[in-house]
């Protein structure tokens, strides 16, 4: 397990009912294939050694004995392999027969897990042949020539690199209180399910929903393998499901009704799951009293690392089939937050600085929607454009045109005269375009907004976004400050996406031009052609990279080394490792040094899983050292 990722597989072999020699050969072939692809744990369907649909043949001693021989053959086959294999077979314990999962690795039998919940309805009559683990008294038996303890107690297996996993079998997951609940609370990061689920109309979608919910509820990986082609079709058909979930999210699934064996391989992020659990007090409280028997797996040889997961380069942007609904949800959260604030203080006016850039555009759109929702006159929205030394015709014209199209009150106040006087007052050379030159303009604009708000009995709606807050790309007590920050929970990449989405609703070309305008605070004079000279992404790096860093640093607490690896994979072909490393270093340095700006943020709504509110998700001392993170990145 490197970078906290463990490679797992769900295998669906072709079987012949009661033909153990054939079934074992098929299992061996798939084990070899998975081993060759670096898989660390592979799970096969329920009773895969014999076939699930043997029915009353399970009463035959010959079948039971031959199944044990098949297990011995698998042990011998895996003697020089590192891969952990989970196969299903009937195991006799005294006078009773159990539907079991056998865990094998390197020629050793590591554990036998009996099924707990046995179906006995419709086409399933497992209680006719098998006993439940609830009927089992812990005891040591010999299986395939090896002494092994079988017990109804939850068993958690520990791989050599620290990943923990548990096992449940088919019907177990359908139970009101499935074994995976206890296994996860006892420390299992991944649950493997050996199953034999037949196909019915609508059942597959219900199954996927069930597995997703169980994976999300237990904050675990869930690897499900169900029997398929070759099982008896006397009364039912088995579709052959191979599905892998991680904390409720589908990572991969196989093709149902395939006539060919199939293996679905995916990496599960153990670090990600454990971060979720550490941050969830409900999970922590539920762990009290959860116990299990722990079994160590053998030491495995290090395998070459290859990332097989798909990494989305834009994790904040909605990707699912309901992306339009996601955009509406985000906008509704922003609108509801601002509307509540206006309603609570009895305010019918709002002041916004309109620059013609992305952030102020989204803030204005949200404010318009909030006023419409409250039944307030849009003329109560006072949009102020404040041209300065770096304002270009393009952004100024877009700002004015947008305000005109939205029907709000328009005001224009140049800051040039006031800032020039300010430079004279403090003895600053206006030809020196340093941080004083830039911040004086930002603070003058904020002063205008605040004073106009006082004059009009209004509130100042903040425009700064999550990405700027993470990087500290804001002037302290300048654009950093407002009376309600509607964009505080929205990163830059998502703002661009939302504005483009809203452009379709308002059917206005000005919004599309704003989306295409380079991101800039416009605090440095334009070039000779009147174009924007000061481009933010030239100075601090591409926002798509920083938003990627923000997501994995804040959401999951990943180390710089892991974030670098993921970013190199996600942006392969667009940025090389040196570029990504450079801007990741910038991110780490600025994130720590600029915390003081986040410690006194105005109120604003959280819209996603990441927030930097000092009252909510992120509480960090302003003088924390970044050395640990920067040194790892440099190494």
C-alpha positions in Angstrom: 0.0 0.0 0.0 1.7 3.2 -1.2 0.3 6.7 -0.8 -2.4 5.0 1.3 -3.9 3.3 -1.7 -4.5 -0.5 -1.8 -5.4 -2.3 -5.0 -8.3 -4.7 -4.7 -10.3 -6.8 -7.1 -13.7 -8.3 -7.4 -13.6 -11.5 -9.6 -16.5 -13.3 -11.3 -15.2 -16.6 -12.7 -17.1 -19.0 -15.0 -18.2 -22.0 -13.0 -19.6 -25.5 -13.5 -22.0 -26.6 -10.8 -20.3 -29.2 -8.6 -17.2 -29.4 -10.9 -14.6 -28.4 -8.3 -11.6 -29.2 -10.4 -12.8 -26.9 -13.1 -13.8 -24.2 -10.7 -10.4 -24.2 -8.9 -8.6 -23.9 -12.3 -10.7 -20.9 -13.1 -10.0 -19.3 -9.7 -6.3 -20.0 -10.1 -6.2 -18.4 -13.5 -7.9 -15.2 -12.2 -5.6 -15.1 -9.1 -2.5 -15.3 -11.4 -4.0 -12.5 -13.6 -4.7 -10.3 -10.6 -1.2 -11.0 -9.1 0.3 -9.9 -12.4 -1.6 -6.6 -12.2 -0.4 -5.8 -8.7 -3.7 -6.6 -6.9 -3.2 -7.0 -3.2 -6.6 -8.5 -2.2 -9.1 -10.4 -4.5 -12.5 -11.6 -3.6 -14.5 -14.3 -5.4 -18.3 -15.0 -5.2 -20.1 -17.0 -2.6 -19.4 -20.8 -2.7 -17.2 -20.2 -5.7 -15.2 -23.5 -5.2 -18.3 -25.6 -5.6 -20.8 -23.3 -7.3 -23.6 -21.7 -5.3 -26.5 -23.6 -6.9 -25.6 -27.1 -5.9 -28.8 -27.3 -3.7 -29.1 -30.8 -2.1 -25.7 -31.8 -3.4 -24.4 -29.9 -0.4 -25.7 -32.9 1.7 -23.2 -35.1 -0.1 -20.0 -35.8 1.8 -18.1 -36.3 -1.4 -18.8 -32.7 -2.5 -17.7 -31.4 0.9 -14.5 -33.4 1.0 -13.7 -32.5 -2.6 -14.2 -28.8 -1.8 -11.6 -29.1 1.0 -9.2 -30.7 -1.5 -9.9 -27.8 -3.8 -8.9 -25.4 -1.0 -5.7 -27.4 -0.5 -5.0 -27.0 -4.2 -5.4 -23.2 -3.9 -3.2 -23.1 -0.9 -0.5 -24.9 -2.9 -1.0 -22.6 -5.9 -0.6 -19.4 -3.8 2.5 -20.7 -2.0 4.8 -18.3 -3.8 2.3 -15.5 -4.2 1.7 -12.4 -2.1 -1.9 -11.7 -3.1 -4.6 -12.3 -0.4 -7.4 -14.4 -1.9 -10.9 -14.7 -0.5 -12.9 -17.7 -1.8 -16.2 -19.3 -0.9 -16.8 -22.9 0.0 -18.7 -25.2 2.4 -16.9 -26.1 5.6 -17.9 -28.8 7.9 -17.5 -28.1 11.6 -18.5 -31.2 13.7 -22.0 -32.2 12.5 -22.8 -28.8 11.0 -22.1 -27.4 7.6 -21.3 -23.7 7.2 -21.3 -21.4 4.1 -17.8 -19.9 4.5 -15.2 -17.5 3.2 -11.6 -18.7 3.3 -8.8 -16.2 3.4 -5.6 -17.5 2.0 -2.2 -16.0 1.2 1.2 -17.4 0.5 0.1 -21.0 0.9 -1.4 -20.3 4.4 -5.0 -20.4 5.5 -5.4 -17.1 7.5 -9.1 -17.4 8.4 -12.5 -19.0 7.9 -15.5 -16.7 8.1 -18.9 -18.4 8.3 -22.0 -16.7 7.0 -24.3 -15.2 9.6 -27.7 -14.5 7.9 -29.1 -17.4 5.9 -32.0 -16.7 3.5 -34.9 -19.2 3.6 -37.5 -17.7 1.3 -38.7 -17.8 -2.3 -35.9 -19.4 -4.3 -33.3 -19.5 -1.5 -33.3 -22.3 1.0 -29.8 -22.0 2.6 -31.1 -23.1 6.0 -31.9 -26.4 4.4 -28.2 -27.1 4.0 -26.2 -24.6 6.2 -26.0 -23.5 9.8 -25.5 -19.8 10.8 -22.4 -18.5 12.5 -24.8 -17.7 15.3 -25.0 -21.4 15.9 -21.3 -21.8 16.1 -19.3 -22.3 19.3 -15.7 -21.0 18.9 -13.4 -23.9 18.3 -10.2 -25.0 16.5 -10.6 -27.3 13.6 -8.4 -28.7 10.9 -9.2 -27.4 7.4 -7.0 -28.4 4.4 -4.5 -29.8 6.8 -4.2 -26.5 8.8 -5.4 -25.8 12.3 -7.8 -22.8 12.2 -10.1 -21.2 14.7 -13.7 -20.7 13.6 -15.8 -18.3 15.6 -19.0 -16.2 15.3 -16.8 -13.3 16.6 -16.1 -10.5 14.1 -12.7 -10.9 12.5 -10.6 -8.1 11.1 -7.6 -9.0 8.9 -4.6 -6.7 8.9 -2.4 -6.5 5.8 1.4 -6.1 6.2 1.1 -2.4 5.3 -1.6 -1.6 7.8 -4.9 -1.8 5.8 -7.7 -3.6 7.7 -10.4 -5.6 6.1 -13.4 -7.7 7.1 -15.8 -10.1 5.3 -19.5 -10.6 5.1 -21.4 -13.0 2.8 -24.3 -12.1 0.6 -27.4 -11.9 2.7 -25.4 -10.4 5.6 -25.5 -7.0 3.9 -29.3 -7.1 3.6 -29.8 -7.7 7.3 -31.1 -4.8 9.5 -27.8 -4.8 11.4 -25.2 -6.3 9.0 -21.8 -7.6 10.2 -20.1 -4.9 8.2 -21.4 -2.3 10.8 -19.5 -4.0 13.6 -16.5 -4.8 11.4 -16.1 -1.2 10.4 -16.5 0.1 13.9 -13.8 -2.4 15.0 -11.4 -1.0 12.5 -12.0 -2.6 9.1 -11.3 -0.1 6.3 -12.7 -2.4 3.6 -15.5 -4.9 3.5 -15.4 -7.8 1.1 -18.7 -9.5 0.2 -18.9 -12.9 -1.4 -22.3 -13.0 -2.9 -24.8 -15.0 -5.0 -27.6 -12.7 -5.8 -30.0 -13.5 -8.6 -31.4 -11.0 -11.1 -34.9 -9.6 -10.9 -36.5 -6.5 -12.4 -35.4 -3.5 -10.4 -33.2 -5.5 -8.0 -29.9 -4.3 -9.5 -30.5 -0.7 -8.8 -31.7 -1.5 -5.3 -28.6 -3.5 -4.7 -26.3 -0.7 -5.9 -28.2 1.7 -3.7 -27.8 -0.6 -0.7 -24.1 -1.1 -1.2 -23.6 2.6 -1.7 -25.5 3.4 1.5 -23.7 0.7 3.5 -20.3 1.9 2.2 -21.2 5.5 3.1 -22.7 4.7 6.5 -19.6 2.7 7.6 -17.2 5.1 5.8 -15.5 2.1 4.2 -14.5 0.6 0.9 -16.9 -2.1 -0.2 -15.9 -4.8 -2.7 -18.7 -7.0 -3.9 -18.4 -10.1 -6.1 -21.5 -12.2 -7.0 -21.7 -15.4 -9.0 -22.6 -15.3 -12.7 -22.3 -17.4 -15.8 -22.3 -21.2 -15.2 -24.5 -21.2 -12.2 -27.7 -23.2 -12.6 -30.5 -21.3 -14.4 -33.1 -23.9 -13.4 -35.3 -21.3 -11.7 -33.3 -18.1 -11.5 -30.4 -16.3 -13.3 -27.3 -15.0 -11.7 -26.0 -11.8 -13.4 -22.4 -11.8 -12.1 -22.0 -8.4 -10.3 -18.5 -7.1 -9.6 -18.8 -3.7 -7.8 -16.4 -1.6 -5.8 -17.5 1.4 -3.7 -15.6 3.9 -1.5 -17.5 5.8 1.1 -20.7 5.7 -1.0 -19.1 6.5 -4.3 -19.1 3.9 -7.1 -15.5 3.4 -8.3 -16.0 0.7 -10.8 -18.4 -2.1 -11.8 -18.4 -5.0 -14.2 -20.8 -6.0 -17.0 -23.7 -8.1 -15.8 -24.8 -11.2 -17.8 -21.3 -11.6 -19.2 -20.5 -15.0 -20.6 -16.8 -14.5 -19.9 -15.0 -14.3 -16.6 -14.2 -10.8 -15.5 -12.1 -9.0 -12.9 -12.7 -5.4 -11.8 -9.6 -3.8 -10.3 -9.5 -0.6 -8.4 -7.5 1.2 -5.7 -9.2 2.2 -2.5 -7.8 5.2 -0.7 -7.3 4.1 3.0 -6.0 7.6 4.0 -9.2 9.1 2.6 -11.4 6.8 4.6 -9.5 7.2 7.8 -9.6 11.0 7.5 -13.4 10.8 7.1 -13.7 8.7 10.2 -11.4 10.8 12.3 -13.4 13.9 11.4 -16.8 12.3 12.1 -17.7 12.4 15.8 -20.7 10.2 15.2 -18.5 7.4 13.9 -16.0 7.9 16.8 -18.8 7.7 19.4 -20.3 4.6 17.8 -16.9 2.8 18.0 -17.2 2.4 21.8 -17.5 -1.2 22.7 -16.7 -2.5 19.2 -14.3 -5.4 19.5 -13.0 -8.0 17.0 -10.5 -10.8 16.6 -7.5 -9.5 14.6 -5.5 -11.6 12.2 -2.2 -10.6 10.7 -1.6 -11.3 7.0 1.8 -12.3 5.8 4.6 -9.9 4.8 4.2 -9.1 1.1 7.0 -8.1 -1.2 6.8 -4.4 -2.3 5.1 -4.1 -5.7 5.7 -1.4 -8.3 3.2 1.4 -7.8 0.8 2.4 -10.6 -2.2 4.6 -10.0 -5.3 3.0 -11.6 -7.9 5.3 -10.1 -9.4 8.0 -12.2 -8.5 11.4 -10.7 -10.7 14.3 -11.5 -8.6 17.4 -12.1 -11.5 19.6 -11.1 -13.0 18.0 -8.0 -15.2 21.0 -7.1 -17.0 21.1 -10.4 -20.2 18.9 -10.5 -19.5 15.8 -12.6 -22.6 13.6 -12.2 -25.6 13.3 -14.5 -27.4 15.9 -12.3 -24.9 18.7 -12.7 -27.6 21.2 -13.5 -29.3 20.3 -10.2 -26.0 20.7 -8.4 -25.5 24.2 -9.8 -29.0 25.1 -8.7 -28.4 23.7 -5.3 -25.2 25.8 -4.9 -26.9 29.0 -6.0 -29.9 28.3 -3.8 -27.6 27.9 -0.7 -25.9 31.2 -1.5 -29.2 33.0 -2.1 -30.8 31.5 1.0 -27.9 32.7 3.1 -28.0 36.2 1.9 -31.8 36.4 2.0 -31.8 35.3 5.6 -29.3 38.0 6.5 -31.3 40.7 4.8 -34.5 39.5 6.3 -33.1 39.2 9.8 -31.8 42.8 9.9 -34.7 44.2 8.0 -32.5 45.5 5.2 -33.8 46.2 1.7 -30.6 47.5 0.2 -27.2 46.0 -0.7 -24.0 47.5 -2.0 -21.6 45.5 -4.2 -18.4 46.5 -5.9 -18.7 45.4 -9.6 -15.4 45.0 -11.4 -16.4 43.0 -14.4 -14.6 40.0 -13.1 -15.9 36.5 -12.1 -16.3 37.0 -8.3 -18.2 40.2 -8.3 -20.4 38.9 -11.2 -21.4 35.8 -9.2 -22.0 37.8 -6.1 -24.3 40.2 -8.0 -26.2 37.3 -9.6 -26.8 35.8 -6.1 -27.9 39.2 -4.8 -30.3 39.7 -7.6 -31.8 36.2 -7.0 -32.0 36.9 -3.2 -33.8 40.2 -3.9 -36.2 38.5 -6.3 -36.9 35.8 -3.7 -37.7 38.4 -1.0 -39.8 40.4 -3.3 -37.5 43.4 -3.1 -37.0 46.0 -5.8 -33.7 45.3 -7.7 -33.0 49.1 -7.6 -32.2 48.5 -4.0 -29.0 46.8 -5.2 -26.4 49.5 -5.6 -23.6 48.3 -7.9 -20.5 50.5 -7.8 -17.8 50.3 -10.4 -14.7 52.0 -9.2 -12.1 52.5 -12.0 -8.6 52.8 -10.9 -5.1 52.8 -12.4 -5.3 49.3 -13.8 -9.0 49.2 -14.9 -9.3 48.2 -18.6 -12.1 49.2 -21.0 -13.2 45.6 -21.3 -13.9 45.0 -17.6 -15.4 48.4 -17.1 -17.8 48.0 -20.0 -18.7 44.5 -18.9 -19.4 45.8 -15.4 -21.7 48.6 -16.6 -23.5 46.5 -19.2 -24.1 43.7 -16.7 -25.6 46.1 -14.2 -27.8 47.6 -16.9 -29.1 44.3 -18.0 -29.9 43.2 -14.5 -31.8 46.4 -13.7 -30.0 47.5 -10.6 -28.8 51.0 -9.5 -25.6 51.9 -11.1 -22.9 54.1 -9.6 -19.4 55.0 -10.8 -16.8 56.4 -8.5 -13.2 56.7 -9.6 -10.6 56.0 -7.0 -7.8 57.7 -8.9 -8.0 61.1 -7.2 -8.5 59.8 -3.7 -5.6 57.2 -4.0 -3.3 59.8 -5.5 -4.0 62.1 -2.5 -3.4 59.1 -0.2 0.0 58.5 -1.8 0.9 62.1 -1.2 -0.3 61.9 2.4 1.8 58.8 3.2 4.8 59.8 1.1 4.5 57.0 -1.5 5.9 57.3 -5.0 3.0 56.5 -7.4 5.5 55.2 -9.9 6.5 52.5 -7.5 4.0 49.7 -8.2 4.5 47.7 -5.0 2.2 46.2 -2.4 1.4 49.6 -1.0 0.4 50.9 -4.5 -1.9 47.9 -4.9 -3.4 47.6 -1.4 -4.1 51.4 -1.2 -6.5 51.0 -4.1 -8.2 47.9 -2.7 -8.7 49.6 0.7 -10.0 52.8 -0.9 -12.6 50.7 -2.8 -13.7 48.9 0.4 -14.0 52.2 2.2 -16.2 53.6 -0.5 -18.4 50.5 -0.3 -18.7 50.6 3.4 -19.4 54.3 3.6 -22.1 54.1 0.8 -23.7 51.2 2.7 -23.8 53.4 5.8 -25.3 56.2 3.8 -28.0 54.0 2.2 -28.7 51.8 5.2 -27.5 48.9 3.2 -25.0 46.0 3.7 -21.9 45.3 1.7 -22.0 42.0 -0.1 -18.5 40.4 -0.2 -17.2 39.0 -3.4 -14.0 37.1 -2.4 -13.9 33.4 -3.0 -12.6 30.2 -1.3 -9.5 30.0 -3.5 -8.5 33.5 -2.7 -9.0 32.9 1.0 -6.8 29.8 0.9 -4.0 31.6 -0.8 -4.5 34.8 1.1 -4.9 36.6 -2.2 -6.9 39.5 -0.7 -6.0 42.8 0.8 -6.3 42.7 4.6 -9.2 45.0 5.6 -9.7 45.7 1.9 -11.5 43.3 -0.4 -11.0 40.9 2.5 -13.8 42.5 4.4 -17.6 42.8 3.9 -20.8 42.4 5.9 -21.7 39.1 4.3 -19.5 37.1 1.9 -21.7 35.0 -0.4 -18.7 33.5 -2.3 -16.7 32.4 0.8 -17.4 28.7 0.2 -17.1 28.7 -3.6 -13.6 28.1 -5.2 -12.5 29.9 -8.3 -13.0 27.0 -10.8 -16.5 26.5 -9.6 -17.3 30.3 -9.8 -16.3 30.3 -13.5 -18.5 27.2 -14.0 -21.5 28.8 -12.1 -21.3 32.0 -14.0 -21.3 30.1 -17.3 -24.2 28.1 -16.1 -26.2 31.2 -15.2 -25.4 32.7 -18.5 -27.7 30.2 -20.0 -30.5 31.4 -17.7 -30.1 35.1 -18.4 -29.2 34.6 -22.0 -26.6 37.4 -22.0 -23.4 37.6 -23.9 -21.7 39.8 -21.3 -21.6 36.8 -18.8 -19.8 34.7 -21.4 -17.2 37.4 -22.0 -16.7 37.8 -18.3 -16.0 34.0 -18.1 -13.4 34.5 -20.8 -11.7 37.5 -19.2 -8.3 36.8 -17.6 -8.5 36.8 -13.8 -6.9 40.0 -12.4 -7.3 42.5 -9.5 -6.4 45.2 -12.1 -4.3 47.2 -9.6 -1.3 47.7 -12.1 -1.7 49.9 -15.2 -2.7 48.1 -18.4 -0.2 47.4 -21.2 0.3 49.7 -24.2 -2.7 48.1 -26.0 -5.0 48.6 -23.0 -5.1 44.9 -22.1 -4.9 43.5 -18.6 -1.2 43.3 -17.6 -1.5 41.9 -14.1 -2.8 38.4 -14.4 -3.3 36.6 -11.1 -2.5 33.2 -12.4 0.9 34.3 -13.6 1.7 35.4 -10.1 0.3 32.7 -7.8 -0.3 29.9 -10.3 -3.2 28.3 -12.1 -6.4 28.3 -10.0 -7.3 24.8 -11.3 -4.1 23.5 -9.6 -4.7 25.5 -6.4 -8.3 24.3 -6.2 -7.0 20.7 -6.6 -4.5 21.3 -3.8 -7.2 22.9 -1.6 -9.6 19.9 -2.1 -7.1 17.2 -1.1 -5.3 19.2 1.6 -8.5 20.4 3.4 -11.0 17.7 2.6 -8.8 14.7 3.3 -5.6 16.0 5.0 -3.3 14.5 2.4 0.4 15.1 2.5 2.1 17.2 -0.1 3.8 14.0 -1.5 0.5 12.4 -2.1 -1.2 15.5 -3.5 1.8 15.9 -5.9 1.3 12.3 -7.1 -2.4 12.8 -7.6 -2.0 16.1 -9.4 0.7 14.7 -11.7 -1.8 12.0 -12.7 -4.8 14.3 -13.0 -3.0 17.0 -15.0 -0.8 14.6 -17.1 -0.1 16.2 -20.4 -1.0 19.7 -19.2 1.5 20.5 -16.5 4.7 18.6 -15.8 5.9 17.6 -12.3 8.2 20.5 -11.9 5.4 23.0 -12.6 3.0 21.3 -10.2 5.7 21.0 -7.5 6.4 24.8 -7.9 2.8 25.8 -7.4 2.2 23.3 -4.7 5.1 24.8 -2.8 3.5 28.2 -3.3 0.2 26.9 -2.0 1.7 25.4 1.2 3.7 28.5 1.9 0.9 31.0 1.4 -1.8 28.8 3.0 0.1 28.9 6.3 1.4 32.5 6.2 -2.0 33.9 5.3 -4.1 32.3 8.0 -4.4 35.6 9.9 -6.7 36.8 7.1 -9.0 33.8 7.6 -9.1 34.2 11.4 -11.4 37.2 11.1 -13.6 36.5 8.1 -17.1 37.9 7.8 -20.0 35.5 7.8 -20.7 33.5 4.7 -22.4 30.3 3.7 -20.7 26.9 3.3 -21.8 25.3 0.0 -19.7 22.2 -0.3 -17.5 19.8 1.7 -14.7 22.4 2.1 -14.9 25.6 4.1 -12.3 27.9 5.6 -14.6 29.6 8.1 -12.8 30.1 11.4 -16.1 29.4 13.2 -16.7 26.1 11.3 -14.5 23.7 9.4 -11.0 25.3 9.7 -9.6 26.5 13.0 -5.9 27.0 12.8 -3.4 29.2 14.6 -2.2 32.1 12.5 1.4 31.4 13.6 1.6 27.7 12.7 4.8 26.6 11.0 4.7 25.3 7.4 8.2 23.7 7.6 6.9 20.1 7.9 4.9 20.4 4.7 7.5 22.3 2.7 10.3 19.9 3.8 8.3 16.9 2.6 7.7 18.5 -0.7 11.3 19.4 -1.1 12.4 15.8 -0.3 
